[in-house]
Amino acid sequence: MTRIAFLDVDGTILEHGSVIAPSTVTAIRRARENGHLVWLSTGRSAGDIHPDVRAIGFDGAITNGGAYATRADELIVDRPMPREDVEALERYFAAHGIHYFLQTHGGVYASEGMGPVMAEYRRERHAQRAAELEAQGLPSEQPLWNEPKPVSDVDRNAVAKAVFVSPSTDTVAHAAAALGDGFHVIPGSIPLPGGSNGEIGQAGVTKGSAITSVLAQLGLSAADAIGIGDSWNDVEMFEVVGSPVAMGNAVPELQKLAGRVTTSVLEDGVHNAFAELGLI
């Protein structure tokens, strides 16, 4: 029986910017050799996926948190935000002094203050992680950083989602209340030392909605599907697949939602999940 696995990227395949457990690569390739399908399912833009992840080999990719899905060179889900919603987001960010990225299918665009904020975050994060990685016998992290273009260059008819960094700790709740039901606002996964970060997309446009569309086009049922992730943008994925799996590094609330929990990203989490579910 052919099954299909949808894998988050950051915290599931990739850890700390550039480190991939060798067992993850082996498991994905072996599952595909065994006749199963393996898709990416990420909040990242298609143009912002680490080349080492792409090099593993996949049957397709859901990107931008469900706004797009591609199989080979075919775009089979295409749901950018309405331009007026993008403009409403930017007005909200400007009014509250919030730095942000806008993501399209092909790339990432940064507000004027986002570059310095992320440069400082990367510096502190690298210093913090260096000793931990050395103790684990892992190479020093070399995060891929494609310098984003300025938001002045973005096509506002092609924006899929926004990622924000705020000095306030309550911006996720505040943004959800202020922007209204037309937006999907969730906590982000950037471990900042203070403030808050999050992701904002269209209501109803999630990894779950894209997976439902992909399954229909492939003629597969939810019972055939596995979803593995560690972040809040994986909740809707867990809701639509027959076998949801949370990573061991996911927060306890997400592990409880998934029901099934594997080991962490660098402790063979994907491999162990695939083995338990019979893909390898």
C-alpha positions as CSV (number, residue, x, y, z in Angstrom):
1,M,0.0,0.0,0.0
2,T,1.4,3.4,-1.0
3,R,1.4,5.9,1.8
4,I,2.4,9.6,1.8
5,A,4.3,11.4,4.4
6,F,4.3,15.2,4.9
7,L,7.4,16.5,6.7
8,D,7.9,19.9,8.2
9,V,11.4,21.3,7.7
10,D,12.7,23.4,10.6
11,G,12.8,21.3,13.8
12,T,11.8,18.1,11.9
13,I,14.3,17.6,9.1
14,L,16.7,20.6,9.8
15,E,17.9,21.8,13.1
16,H,19.8,24.9,14.1
17,G,19.9,26.3,10.6
18,S,21.9,23.6,8.8
19,V,22.2,20.3,10.7
20,I,20.4,17.2,9.3
21,A,20.6,13.8,11.1
22,P,22.1,11.3,8.6
23,S,19.4,8.9,9.5
24,T,16.8,11.4,8.3
25,V,18.3,11.4,4.8
26,T,18.5,7.6,4.8
27,A,14.9,7.1,6.0
28,I,13.4,9.5,3.4
29,R,15.3,7.9,0.5
30,R,14.5,4.4,1.7
31,A,10.8,5.2,2.1
32,R,10.6,6.4,-1.5
33,E,12.5,3.4,-2.7
34,N,9.9,1.3,-1.0
35,G,7.2,3.0,-3.1
36,H,5.9,5.6,-0.6
37,L,5.6,9.3,-1.3
38,V,7.4,11.9,0.8
39,W,6.5,15.6,0.6
40,L,7.8,18.7,2.3
41,S,5.3,20.6,4.3
42,T,6.9,23.9,5.5
43,G,6.1,27.5,6.4
44,R,9.1,28.5,4.4
45,S,9.0,30.0,0.9
46,A,10.0,27.6,-1.9
47,G,12.9,29.9,-2.6
48,D,14.1,29.8,1.0
49,I,14.5,26.0,1.5
50,H,18.0,25.0,2.4
51,P,19.7,23.3,-0.6
52,D,20.8,20.3,1.6
53,V,17.1,19.7,2.3
54,R,16.2,19.8,-1.3
55,A,19.1,17.5,-2.2
56,I,17.5,14.7,-0.1
57,G,14.8,14.3,-2.8
58,F,11.1,14.6,-2.4
59,D,7.9,13.9,-4.4
60,G,6.5,17.4,-3.9
61,A,6.4,20.4,-1.6
62,I,3.8,22.4,0.3
63,T,5.3,25.8,1.1
64,N,4.4,29.1,2.7
65,G,2.3,27.3,5.3
66,G,-0.1,25.9,2.7
67,A,-0.5,28.8,0.3
68,Y,1.4,26.8,-2.4
69,A,2.0,23.2,-3.4
70,T,4.3,22.0,-6.2
71,R,4.8,18.6,-7.8
72,A,7.8,18.6,-10.2
73,D,7.4,21.9,-12.0
74,E,3.6,22.0,-11.6
75,L,2.0,24.4,-9.2
76,I,-1.1,22.5,-7.9
77,V,-2.1,24.8,-5.0
78,D,-1.9,28.5,-5.6
79,R,-3.5,30.7,-2.9
80,P,-1.7,34.1,-2.4
81,M,-3.3,36.6,0.0
82,P,-5.6,39.3,-1.5
83,R,-3.7,42.5,-2.0
84,E,-5.9,44.4,0.3
85,D,-5.1,42.0,3.1
86,V,-1.4,42.4,2.5
87,E,-1.8,46.2,2.7
88,A,-3.9,45.8,5.9
89,L,-1.0,43.8,7.5
90,E,1.5,46.4,6.6
91,R,-0.6,49.2,8.1
92,Y,-0.9,47.2,11.3
93,F,2.9,46.5,11.4
94,A,3.7,50.2,10.8
95,A,1.2,51.4,13.4
96,H,2.8,49.1,16.1
97,G,6.5,49.4,15.2
98,I,6.7,45.7,14.2
99,H,9.5,44.4,11.9
100,Y,8.4,41.8,9.3
101,F,9.0,39.6,6.3
102,L,6.6,39.1,3.4
103,Q,6.9,35.8,1.6
104,T,6.0,35.0,-1.9
105,H,6.4,31.6,-3.7
106,G,9.8,32.5,-4.8
107,G,11.4,34.6,-2.1
108,V,11.4,36.6,1.1
109,Y,11.2,40.4,1.5
110,A,12.2,42.3,4.6
111,S,11.0,45.5,6.2
112,E,13.6,48.1,6.8
113,G,14.3,47.2,10.4
114,M,14.2,43.4,10.0
115,G,17.8,42.9,8.8
116,P,19.5,44.3,11.9
117,V,17.1,42.4,14.3
118,M,17.8,39.1,12.6
119,A,21.6,39.7,12.3
120,E,21.8,40.2,16.1
121,Y,19.6,37.2,16.6
122,R,21.8,35.0,14.4
123,R,25.0,36.3,16.2
124,E,23.6,35.4,19.7
125,R,22.1,32.1,18.6
126,H,25.4,31.0,17.0
127,A,27.4,31.8,20.1
128,Q,24.8,30.0,22.3
129,R,24.8,26.9,20.2
130,A,28.5,26.5,19.4
131,A,29.4,24.7,22.7
132,E,26.2,22.6,22.6
133,L,26.9,21.3,19.0
134,E,30.6,20.6,19.9
135,A,29.5,18.6,22.9
136,Q,27.2,16.5,20.6
137,G,30.0,15.9,18.1
138,L,28.2,17.9,15.5
139,P,29.7,20.4,13.1
140,S,29.4,24.1,13.8
141,E,26.2,25.4,12.3
142,Q,26.4,27.2,9.0
143,P,22.9,28.6,8.6
144,L,21.9,29.5,5.1
145,W,21.0,33.1,5.0
146,N,19.8,34.5,1.7
147,E,19.7,38.2,2.2
148,P,16.1,39.1,1.7
149,K,15.0,41.8,-0.7
150,P,13.4,45.0,0.6
151,V,9.6,45.0,0.9
152,S,9.5,47.9,-1.5
153,D,10.4,45.3,-4.3
154,V,7.6,42.8,-3.4
155,D,4.7,42.1,-5.7
156,R,1.8,42.6,-3.3
157,N,-0.4,40.5,-5.5
158,A,1.8,37.5,-4.9
159,V,2.3,37.6,-1.1
160,A,1.5,34.3,0.7
161,K,2.2,35.1,4.4
162,A,4.0,37.4,6.8
163,V,6.4,36.6,9.6
164,F,6.8,39.3,12.2
165,V,9.1,40.1,15.1
166,S,7.7,42.3,17.8
167,P,9.2,43.9,21.0
168,S,5.9,43.2,22.7
169,T,5.2,39.8,24.2
170,D,1.5,39.7,23.4
171,T,1.5,40.6,19.7
172,V,0.2,37.2,18.5
173,A,-3.0,37.7,20.5
174,H,-3.2,41.4,19.8
175,A,-2.8,40.9,16.0
176,A,-5.4,38.2,15.9
177,A,-7.9,40.5,17.7
178,A,-7.0,43.6,15.7
179,L,-6.9,42.0,12.2
180,G,-10.1,39.9,12.6
181,D,-11.4,36.6,11.3
182,G,-10.0,36.9,7.8
183,F,-6.4,36.2,9.1
184,H,-4.8,33.1,10.6
185,V,-2.3,34.3,13.3
186,I,-0.1,31.8,15.1
187,P,3.1,31.8,17.2
188,G,6.3,31.6,15.3
189,S,9.3,29.4,16.0
190,I,12.2,31.9,16.2
191,P,13.6,31.5,19.8
192,L,14.1,35.2,20.5
193,P,15.4,36.4,23.9
194,G,12.5,38.7,24.3
195,G,9.3,40.0,22.7
196,S,7.4,37.7,20.4
197,N,7.2,36.5,16.8
198,G,4.5,34.9,14.7
199,E,3.1,34.1,11.3
200,I,0.1,35.6,9.6
201,G,-1.7,34.1,6.6
202,Q,-5.2,33.9,5.2
203,A,-7.8,32.2,7.3
204,G,-8.4,28.8,5.9
205,V,-5.1,28.6,4.2
206,T,-3.0,26.2,6.2
207,K,-0.8,23.1,5.7
208,G,-4.0,21.1,6.4
209,S,-5.9,22.8,3.6
210,A,-3.0,22.2,1.1
211,I,-2.7,18.5,2.2
212,T,-6.4,17.9,1.7
213,S,-6.0,19.3,-1.9
214,V,-2.9,17.3,-2.6
215,L,-4.5,14.1,-1.4
216,A,-7.5,14.7,-3.6
217,Q,-5.4,15.2,-6.6
218,L,-3.3,12.2,-6.0
219,G,-6.3,10.0,-5.3
220,L,-5.1,9.2,-1.7
221,S,-7.1,9.3,1.5
222,A,-6.4,10.8,4.9
223,A,-5.9,7.3,6.2
224,D,-2.9,6.9,3.8
225,A,-1.3,10.1,5.1
226,I,1.4,10.8,7.8
227,G,2.2,14.3,9.0
228,I,5.4,14.9,11.1
229,G,6.1,18.3,12.6
230,D,7.1,20.4,15.7
231,S,5.5,23.8,15.3
232,W,2.2,25.6,15.7
233,N,1.8,25.8,11.9
234,D,1.6,22.0,12.0
235,V,-1.7,21.8,14.0
236,E,-3.9,21.8,10.9
237,M,-1.7,19.1,9.3
238,F,-2.2,16.9,12.3
239,E,-5.9,17.4,12.0
240,V,-6.2,16.1,8.4
241,V,-3.8,13.1,8.3
242,G,-4.5,9.6,9.5
243,S,-1.2,9.4,11.4
244,P,0.0,12.6,13.0
245,V,3.4,12.6,14.7
246,A,5.0,15.3,16.8
247,M,8.7,15.5,17.1
248,G,10.3,15.0,20.5
249,N,11.5,18.6,20.5
250,A,7.9,19.9,20.0
251,V,6.3,21.7,22.9
252,P,4.1,19.4,25.1
253,E,0.9,20.9,23.9
254,L,1.7,19.9,20.3
255,Q,2.7,16.5,21.3
256,K,-0.6,16.0,23.1
257,L,-2.5,17.2,20.0
258,A,-0.6,14.7,17.7
259,G,-1.0,11.8,20.1
260,R,2.0,10.0,18.7
261,V,5.5,11.3,19.5
262,T,8.8,10.4,18.0
263,T,12.3,11.3,19.2
264,S,13.8,14.7,18.5
265,V,15.2,16.1,15.3
266,L,18.9,15.1,15.9
267,E,17.9,11.9,17.7
268,D,16.6,10.1,14.6
269,G,13.1,11.4,15.0
270,V,12.1,11.1,11.3
271,H,13.8,7.7,11.0
272,N,12.1,6.3,14.1
273,A,8.7,7.5,13.0
274,F,9.1,6.0,9.6
275,A,10.2,2.7,11.1
276,E,7.3,2.6,13.6
277,L,4.8,3.4,10.8
278,G,6.2,0.7,8.5
279,L,7.6,2.9,5.7
280,I,11.1,1.5,6.2
